[in-house]
């Protein structure tokens, strides 16, 4: 017997879970980059028929603070997914390493602890030029990519939830 393949339904074909809101946490630090990524994320959501009234955007001071806001959103049981957007650009001190590690661990932990997919749309680049290249239009906008992945994961987890426990 072949295995059961679980594939998410596209959001616009009934793949949205019961809590069909999408949360976005955006760091204001490096806002030239994060604003472009937010626009990319919104573009991806809108192109998948997620209405604006189902999208909540929360701004935090910097990437270090993304985890706290993502956790609050995920624990509220209002969101099918949380998209985390930030940009950490290497400077002359070790600060880059600490912030990059902290935000990576926080987003991962929130996702695993809550069961709500928290997508990592945080750029960690060596230069501003690299960050600009990764925050451009569709195809090169990591905010767009994170939002598309958020919809896919929300749909996949909804499909898995529908399987439920096996009856005995």
Contact map, one row per residue, 1 for C-alpha under 8 A:
111000000000000000000000000000000000000000000000000000000000000000000000000000000000000000000000000000000000000000000000000000000000000000000000000000000000000000000000
111100000000000000000000000000000000000000000000000000000000000000000000000000000000000000000000000000000000000000000000000000000000000000000000000000000000000000000000
111110000000000000000000000000000000000000000000000000000000000000000000000000000000000000000000000000000000000000000000000000000000000000000000000000000000000000000000
011111000000000000000000000000000000000000000000000000000000000000000000000000000000000000000000000000000000000000000000000000000000000000000000000000000000000000000000
001111100000000000000000000000000000000000000000000000000000000000000000000000000000000000000000000000000000000000000000000000000000000000000000000000000000000000000000
000111110000000000000000000000000000000000000000000000000000000000000000000000000000000000000000000000000000000000000000000000000000000000000000000000000001001100000000
000011111000000000000000000000000000000000000000000000000000000000000000000000000000000000000000000000000000000000000000000000000000000000000000000000000001001000000000
000001111100001000000000000000000000000000000000000000000000000000000000000000000000000000000000000000000000000000000000000000000000000000000000000000011111111000000000
000000111110111100000000000000000000000000000000000000000000000000000000000000000000000000000000000000000000000000000000000000000000000000000000000000010011001000000000
000000011111111100000000000000000000000000000001000000000000000000000000000000000000000000000000000000000000000000000000000000000000000000000000000000110010000000000000
000000001111111100000000000000000000000000000001110000000000000000000000000000000000000000000000000000000000000000000000000000000000000000000000000000110010000000000000
000000000111111100000000000000000000000000000001110000000000000000000000000000000000000000000000000000000000000000000000000000000000000000000000000000000000000000000000
000000001111111000000000000000000000000000000000000000000000000000000000000000000000000000000000000000000000000000000000000000000000000000000000000000000000000000000000
000000001111111100000000000000000000000000000000000000000000000000000000000000000000000000000000000000000000000000000000000000000000000000000000000000000000000000000000
000000011111111110000000000000000000000000000000000000000000000000000000000000000000000000000000000000000000000000000000000000000000000000000000000000000110011000000000
000000001111011111110000000000000000000000000000000000000000000000000000000000010000000000000000000000000000000000000000000000000000000000000000000000100110010000000000
000000000000001111110000000000000000000000000000000000000000000000000000000000010000000000000000000000000000000000000000000000000000000000000000000000000110010000000000
000000000000000111110000000000000000000000000000000000000000000000000000000000010000000000000000000000000000000000000000000000000000000000000000000000000000000000000000
000000000000000111111000000000000000000000000000000000000000000000000000000011110000000000000000000000000000000000000000000000000000000000000000000000000000000000000000
000000000000000111111100000000000000000000000000000001000000000000000000000001110000000000000000000000000000000000000000000000000000000000000000000000000000000000000000
000000000000000000111110000000000000000000000000000001110000000000000000000001111000000000000000000000000000000000000000000000000000000000000000000000000000000000000000
000000000000000000011111000000000000000000000000000001110000000000000000000000111110000000000000000000000000000000000000000000000000000000000000000000000000000000000000
000000000000000000001111100000000000000000000000000000111100000000000000100000111110000000000000000000000000000000000000000000000000000000000000000000000000000000000000
000000000000000000000111110000000000000000000000000000111100000000000000000000000111100000000000000000000000000000000000000000000000000000000000000000000000000000000000
000000000000000000000011111000000000000000000000000000001111000001001100000000000111100000000000000000000000000000000000000000000000000000000000000000000000000000000000
000000000000000000000001111100000100010000000000000000001111001001000000000000000001110000000000000000000000000000000000000000000000000000000000000000000000000000000000
000000000000000000000000111111100100000000000000000000000011111011000000000000000000111000000000000000000000000000000000000000000000000000000000000000000000000000000000
000000000000000000000000011111100100000000000000000000000011110000000000000000000000010000000000000000000000000000000000000000000000000000000000000000000000000000000000
000000000000000000000000001111100100000000000000000000000000111000000000000000000000011000000000000000000000000000000000000000000000000000000000000000000000000000000000
000000000000000000000000001111111100000000000000000000000000000000000000000000000000011100000000000000000000000000000000000000000000000000000000000000000000000000000000
000000000000000000000000001111111110000000000000000000000000000000000000000000000000000000000000000000000000000000000000000000000000000000000000000000000000000000000000
000000000000000000000000000001111111000000000000000000000000000000000000000000000000000000000000000000000000000000000000000000000000000000000000000000000000000000000000
000000000000000000000000000001111111100000000000000000000000000000000000000000000000011000000000000000000000000000000000000000000011001000000000000000000000000000000000
000000000000000000000000011111111111110000000000000000000000000000000000000000000000111000000000000000000000000000000000000000000000001000000000000000000000000000000000
000000000000000000000000000000111111111000000000000000000000000000000000000000000000000000000000000000000000000000000000000000000000000000000000000000000000000000000000
000000000000000000000000000000011111111100000000000000000000000000000000000000000000000000000000000000000000000000000000000000000000001100001010000000000000000000000000
000000000000000000000000000000001111111110000000000000000000000000000000000000000000100000000000000000000000000000000000000000000000001100001111000000000000000000000000
000000000000000000000000010000000111111111000000000000000000000000000000000000000000100000000000000000000000000000000000000000000000000000000011000000000000000000000000
000000000000000000000000000000000011111111100000000000000000000000000000000000000000000000000000000000000000000000000000000000000000000000000011000000000000000000000000
000000000000000000000000000000000001111111110000000000000000000000000000000000000000000000000000000000000000000000000000000000000000001011001111000000000000000000000000
000000000000000000000000000000000000111111111000000000000000000000000000000000000000000000000000000000000000000000000000000000000000000000000011111100000000000000000000
000000000000000000000000000000000000011111111100000000000000000000000000000000000000000000000000000000000000000000000000000000000000000000000001001000000000000000000000
000000000000000000000000000000000000001111111110000000000000000000000000000000000000000000000000000000000000000000000000000000000000000000000001000000000000000000000000
000000000000000000000000000000000000000111111111000000000000000000000000000000000000000000000000000000000000000000000000000000000000000000000001101100000000000000000000
000000000000000000000000000000000000000011111111111000000000000000000000000000000000000000000000000000000000000000000000000000000000000000000000001100100000000000000000
000000000000000000000000000000000000000001111111111100000000000000000000000000000000000000000000000000000000000000000000000000000000000000000000000000000000000000000000
000000000000000000000000000000000000000000111111110000000000000000000000000000000000000000000000000000000000000000000000000000000000000000000000000000000000000000000000
000000000111000000000000000000000000000000011111110000000000000000000000000000000000000000000000000000000000000000000000000000000000000000000000000000000000000000000000
000000000011000000000000000000000000000000001111111000000000000000000000000000000000000000000000000000000000000000000000000000000000000000000000000000000000000000000000
000000000011000000000000000000000000000000001111111101100000000000000000000000000000000000000000000000000000000000000000000000000000000000000000000000000000000000000000
000000000000000000000000000000000000000000001100111111100000000000000000000000000000000000000000000000000000000000000000000000000000000000000000000000000000000000000000
000000000000000000000000000000000000000000000100011111100000000000000000000000000000000000000000000000000000000000000000000000000000000000000000000000000000000000000000
000000000000000000000000000000000000000000000000001111110000000000000000000000000000000000000000000000000000000000000000000000000000000000000000000000000000000000000000
000000000000000000011100000000000000000000000000011111110000000000000000000000000000000000000000000000000000000000000000000000000000000000000000000000000000000000000000
000000000000000000001111000000000000000000000000011111111000000000000000000000000000000000000000000000000000000000000000000000000000000000000000000000000000000000000000
000000000000000000001111000000000000000000000000000011111100000000000000000000000000000000000000000000000000000000000000000000000000000000000000000000000000000000000000
000000000000000000000011110000000000000000000000000000111110000000000000000000000000000000000000000000000000000000000000000000000000000000000000000000000000000000000000
000000000000000000000011110000000000000000000000000000011111000000001000000000000000000000000000000000000000000000000000000000000000000000000000000000000000000000000000
000000000000000000000000111100000000000000000000000000001111100000000000000000000000000000000000000000000000000000000000000000000000000000000000000000000000000000000000
000000000000000000000000111100000000000000000000000000000111111011001000000000000000000000000000000000000000000000000000000000000000000000000000000000000000000000000000
000000000000000000000000001110000000000000000000000000000011111010000000000000000000000000000000000000000000000000000000000000000000000000000000000000000000000000000000
000000000000000000000000001110000000000000000000000000000001111111000000000000000000010000000000000000000000000000000000000000000000000000000000000000000000000000000000
000000000000000000000000011010000000000000000000000000000001111111000000000000000000111100000000001000100000000000000000010000000000000000000000000000000000000000000000
000000000000000000000000000000000000000000000000000000000000011111100000000000000000000000000000001101100000000000000000000000000000000000000000000000000000000000000000
000000000000000000000000001000000000000000000000000000000001111111111000000000000000000000000000000000100000000000000000000000000000000000000000000000000000000000000000
000000000000000000000000111000000000000000000000000000000001011111111100000000000001110000000000000000100110000000000000000000000000000000000000000000000000000000000000
000000000000000000000000000000000000000000000000000000000000000111111110000000000000000000000000000000100110010000000000000000000000000000000000000000000000000000000000
000000000000000000000000000000000000000000000000000000000000000011111111000000000000000000000000000000000100000000000000000000000000000000000000000000000000000000000000
000000000000000000000000100000000000000000000000000000000101000011111111100000000000000000000000000000000000000000000000000000000000000000000000000000000000000000000000
000000000000000000000000100000000000000000000000000000000000000001111111110000000101000000000000000000000010010000000100000000000000000000000000000000000000000000000000
000000000000000000000000000000000000000000000000000000000000000000111111111000000000000000000000000000000000010000000000000000000000000000000000000000000000000000000000
000000000000000000000000000000000000000000000000000000000000000000011111111100000000000000000000000000000000000000000000000000000000000000000000000000000000000000000000
000000000000000000000010000000000000000000000000000000000000000000001111111111100100000000000000000000000000000000000000000000000000000000000000000000000000000000000000
000000000000000000000000000000000000000000000000000000000000000000000111111111101100000000000000000000000000011001010000000000000000000000000000000000000000000000000000
000000000000000000000000000000000000000000000000000000000000000000000011111110000000000000000000000000000000000001000000000000000000000000000000000000000000000000000000
000000000000000000000000000000000000000000000000000000000000000000000001111111100000000000000000000000000000000000000000000000000000000000000000000000000000000000000000
000000000000000000100000000000000000000000000000000000000000000000000000111111100000000000000000000000000000000000000000000000000000000000000000000000000000000000000000
000000000000000000111000000000000000000000000000000000000000000000000000110111110000000000000000000000000000000000000000000000000000000000000000000000000000000000000000
000000000000000000111110000000000000000000000000000000000000000000000000110111111100000000000000000000000000000000010000000000000000000000000000000000000000000000000000
000000000000000111111110000000000000000000000000000000000000000000000000000001111100000000000000000000000000000000011000000000000000000000000000000000000100000000000000
000000000000000000001110000000000000000000000000000000000000000000000000010000111110000000000000000000000000000000011110000000000000000000000000000001101100000000000000
000000000000000000000111100000000000000000000000000000000000000000000100110000111111000000000000000000000000000000011110000000000000000000000000000001000000000000000000
000000000000000000000111100000000000000000000000000000000000000000000000000000001111100000000000000000000000000000000111100000000000000000000000011001000000000000000000
000000000000000000000001110000000000000000000000000000000000000001000100000000000111110000000000000000000010000000000111110000000000000000000000000000000000000000000000
000000000000000000000001111000000100110000000000000000000000001001000000000000000011111000000000000000000000000000000001111000000000000000000010000000000000000000000000
000000000000000000000000011111001100000000000000000000000000011001000000000000000001111100000000000000000000000000000000111000000000000000000000000000000000000000000000
000000000000000000000000001011001100000000000000000000000000001000000000000000000000111110000000000000000000000000000000011110000010000000000000000000000000000000000000
000000000000000000000000000001000000000000000000000000000000001000000000000000000000011111000001001100000000000000000000011110000000000000000000000000000000000000000000
000000000000000000000000000000000000000000000000000000000000000000000000000000000000001111100001000000000000000000000000001111110010000000000000000000000000000000000000
000000000000000000000000000000000000000000000000000000000000000000000000000000000000000111111001000000000000000000000000000111100000000000000000000000000000000000000000
000000000000000000000000000000000000000000000000000000000000000000000000000000000000000011111111000000000000000000000000000001000000000000000000000000000000000000000000
000000000000000000000000000000000000000000000000000000000000000000000000000000000000000001111100000000000000000000000000000000000000000000000000000000000000000000000000
000000000000000000000000000000000000000000000000000000000000000000000000000000000000000001111111000000000000000000000000000000000000000000000000000000000000000000000000
000000000000000000000000000000000000000000000000000000000000000000000000000000000000000000111111110000000000000000000000000000000000000000000000000000000000000000000000
000000000000000000000000000000000000000000000000000000000000000000000000000000000000000000101111111000000000000000000000000000000000000000000000000000000000000000000000
000000000000000000000000000000000000000000000000000000000000000000000000000000000000000111101111111100000000000000000000000000000000000000000000000000000000000000000000
000000000000000000000000000000000000000000000000000000000000000000000000000000000000000000000111111110000000000000000000000000000000000000000000000000000000000000000000
000000000000000000000000000000000000000000000000000000000000000000000000000000000000000000000111111111000000000000000000000000000000000000000000000000000000000000000000
000000000000000000000000000000000000000000000000000000000000001100000000000000000000000100000011111111100000000000000000000000000000000000000000000000000000000000000000
000000000000000000000000000000000000000000000000000000000000000100000000000000000000000100000001111111110000000000000000000100000000000000000000000000000000000000000000
000000000000000000000000000000000000000000000000000000000000000000000000000000000000000000000000111111111000000000000000000000000000000000000000000000000000000000000000
000000000000000000000000000000000000000000000000000000000000000100000000000000000000000000000000011111111100000000000000000000000000000000000000000000000000000000000000
000000000000000000000000000000000000000000000000000000000000001111100000000000000000000000000000001111111110000000000000000000000000000000000000000000000000000000000000
000000000000000000000000000000000000000000000000000000000000000000000000000000000000000000000000000111111111000000000001000000000000000000000000000000000000000000000000
000000000000000000000000000000000000000000000000000000000000000000000000000000000000000000000000000011111111100000000000000000000000000000000000000000000000000000000000
000000000000000000000000000000000000000000000000000000000000000001110000000000000000000000000000000001111111110000000000000000000000000000000000000000000000000000000000
000000000000000000000000000000000000000000000000000000000000000001100100000000000001000000000000000000111111111000000111000000000000000000000000000000000000000000000000
000000000000000000000000000000000000000000000000000000000000000000000000000000000000000000000000000000011111111100000100000000000000000000000000000000000000000000000000
000000000000000000000000000000000000000000000000000000000000000000000000000000000000000000000000000000001111111110000000000000000000000000000000000000000000000000000000
000000000000000000000000000000000000000000000000000000000000000000100110010000000000000000000000000000000111111111110100000000000000000000000000000000000000000000000000
000000000000000000000000000000000000000000000000000000000000000000000000010000000000000000000000000000000011111111111100000000000000000000000000000000000000000000000000
000000000000000000000000000000000000000000000000000000000000000000000000000000000000000000000000000000000001111111111000000000000000000000000000000000000000000000000000
000000000000000000000000000000000000000000000000000000000000000000000000000000000000000000000000000000000000111111100000000000000000000000000000000000000000000000000000
000000000000000000000000000000000000000000000000000000000000000000000000011000000000000000000000000000000000011111110000000000000000000000000000000000000000000000000000
000000000000000000000000000000000000000000000000000000000000000000000000000000000000000000000000000000000000011111111000000000000000000000000000000000000000000000000000
000000000000000000000000000000000000000000000000000000000000000000000000010000111100000000000000000000000000011101111100000000000000000000000000000000000100000000000000
000000000000000000000000000000000000000000000000000000000000000000000000000000011100000000000000000000000000001100111110000000000000000000000000000001001100000000000000
000000000000000000000000000000000000000000000000000000000000000000000100000000001111000000000000000000000011011000011111000000000000000000000000000001000000000000000000
000000000000000000000000000000000000000000000000000000000000000000000000000000001111000000000000000000000010000000001111100000000000000000000000011011000000000000000000
000000000000000000000000000000000000000000000000000000000000000000000000000000000011100000000000000000010010000000000111110000000000000000000000010000000000000000000000
000000000000000000000000000000000000000000000000000000000000000000000000000000000011110000000000000000000000000000000011111000000000000000000110110000000000000000000000
000000000000000000000000000000000000000000000000000000000000001000000000000000000001111100000000000000000000000000000001111100000000000000000000000000000000000000000000
000000000000000000000000000000000000000000000000000000000000000000000000000000000000111110000000000000000000000000000000111110000010010000000100000000000000000000000000
000000000000000000000000000000000000000000000000000000000000000000000000000000000000001111000000000100000000000000000000011111000010000000000000000000000000000000000000
000000000000000000000000000000000000000000000000000000000000000000000000000000000000001111000000000000000000000000000000001111110110000000000000000000000000000000000000
000000000000000000000000000000000000000000000000000000000000000000000000000000000000000011100000000000000000000000000000000111110100000000000000000000000000000000000000
000000000000000000000000000000000000000000000000000000000000000000000000000000000000000011000000000000000000000000000000000011111110000000000000000000000000000000000000
000000000000000000000000000000000000000000000000000000000000000000000000000000000000000010000000000000000000000000000000000011111111000000000000000000000000000000000000
000000000000000000000000000000000000000000000000000000000000000000000000000000000000000000000000000000000000000000000000000000111111100000000000000000000000000000000000
000000000000000000000000000000000000000000000000000000000000000000000000000000000000000000000000000000000000000000000000000011111111110000000000000000000000000000000000
000000000000000000000000000000001000000000000000000000000000000000000000000000000000001010000000000000000000000000000000001110111111111000000000000000000000000000000000
000000000000000000000000000000001000000000000000000000000000000000000000000000000000000000000000000000000000000000000000000000011111111100000000000000000000000000000000
000000000000000000000000000000000000000000000000000000000000000000000000000000000000000000000000000000000000000000000000000000001111111100011000000000000000000000000000
000000000000000000000000000000000000000000000000000000000000000000000000000000000000000000000000000000000000000000000000001000000111111100011100000000000000000000000000
000000000000000000000000000000001101100100000000000000000000000000000000000000000000000000000000000000000000000000000000000000000011111110011110000000000000000000000000
000000000000000000000000000000000001100000000000000000000000000000000000000000000000000000000000000000000000000000000000000000000001111111111000000000000000000000000000
000000000000000000000000000000000000000100000000000000000000000000000000000000000000000000000000000000000000000000000000000000000000001111111000000000000000000000000000
000000000000000000000000000000000000000100000000000000000000000000000000000000000000000000000000000000000000000000000000000000000000000111111001000000000000000000000000
000000000000000000000000000000000000000000000000000000000000000000000000000000000000000000000000000000000000000000000000000000000000000111111001100000000000000000000000
000000000000000000000000000000000000000000000000000000000000000000000000000000000000000000000000000000000000000000000000000000000000111111111100000000000000000000000000
000000000000000000000000000000000001100100000000000000000000000000000000000000000000000000000000000000000000000000000000000000000000111111111111100000000000000000000000
000000000000000000000000000000000000100100000000000000000000000000000000000000000000000000000000000000000000000000000000101000000000011000011111110000000000000000000000
000000000000000000000000000000000001111110000000000000000000000000000000000000000000100000000000000000000000000000000000100000000000001000001111111000000000000000000000
000000000000000000000000000000000000111111110000000000000000000000000000000000000000000000000000000000000000000000000000000000000000000001101111111100000000000000000000
000000000000000000000000000000000000000010010000000000000000000000000000000000000000000000000000000000000000000000000000100000000000000000101111111110000000000000000000
000000000000000000000000000000000000000010000000000000000000000000000000000000000010000000000000000000000000000000000011100000000000000000000111111111000000000000000000
000000000000000000000000000000000000000011011000000000000000000000000000000000000010000000000000000000000000000000000010000000000000000000000011111111100000000000000000
000000000000000000000000000000000000000010011000000000000000000000000000000000000000000000000000000000000000000000000000000000000000000000000001111111110000000000000000
000000000000000000000000000000000000000000000000000000000000000000000000000000000000000000000000000000000000000000000010000000000000000000000000111111111000000000000000
000000000000000000000000000000000000000000000000000000000000000000000000000000001110000000000000000000000000000000001110000000000000000000000000011111111100000000000000
000000000110000100000000000000000000000000001000000000000000000000000000000000001000000000000000000000000000000000000000000000000000000000000000001111111110000000000000
000000011110000000000000000000000000000000000000000000000000000000000000000000000000000000000000000000000000000000000000000000000000000000000000000111111111000000000000
000000010000000000000000000000000000000000000000000000000000000000000000000000001000000000000000000000000000000000001000000000000000000000000000000011111111100000000000
000000010000001110000000000000000000000000000000000000000000000000000000000000011000000000000000000000000000000000011000000000000000000000000000000001111111110000000000
000000011110001110000000000000000000000000000000000000000000000000000000000000000000000000000000000000000000000000000000000000000000000000000000000000111111111000000000
000001111000000000000000000000000000000000000000000000000000000000000000000000000000000000000000000000000000000000000000000000000000000000000000000000011111111100000000
000000010000000000000000000000000000000000000000000000000000000000000000000000000000000000000000000000000000000000000000000000000000000000000000000000001111111110000000
000000010000001110000000000000000000000000000000000000000000000000000000000000000000000000000000000000000000000000000000000000000000000000000000000000000111111111000000
000001111000001000000000000000000000000000000000000000000000000000000000000000000000000000000000000000000000000000000000000000000000000000000000000000000011111111100000
000001000000000000000000000000000000000000000000000000000000000000000000000000000000000000000000000000000000000000000000000000000000000000000000000000000001111111110000
000000000000000000000000000000000000000000000000000000000000000000000000000000000000000000000000000000000000000000000000000000000000000000000000000000000000111111110000
000000000000000000000000000000000000000000000000000000000000000000000000000000000000000000000000000000000000000000000000000000000000000000000000000000000000011111110000
000000000000000000000000000000000000000000000000000000000000000000000000000000000000000000000000000000000000000000000000000000000000000000000000000000000000001111111100
000000000000000000000000000000000000000000000000000000000000000000000000000000000000000000000000000000000000000000000000000000000000000000000000000000000000000111111100
000000000000000000000000000000000000000000000000000000000000000000000000000000000000000000000000000000000000000000000000000000000000000000000000000000000000000000111110
000000000000000000000000000000000000000000000000000000000000000000000000000000000000000000000000000000000000000000000000000000000000000000000000000000000000000000111111
000000000000000000000000000000000000000000000000000000000000000000000000000000000000000000000000000000000000000000000000000000000000000000000000000000000000000000001111
000000000000000000000000000000000000000000000000000000000000000000000000000000000000000000000000000000000000000000000000000000000000000000000000000000000000000000000111
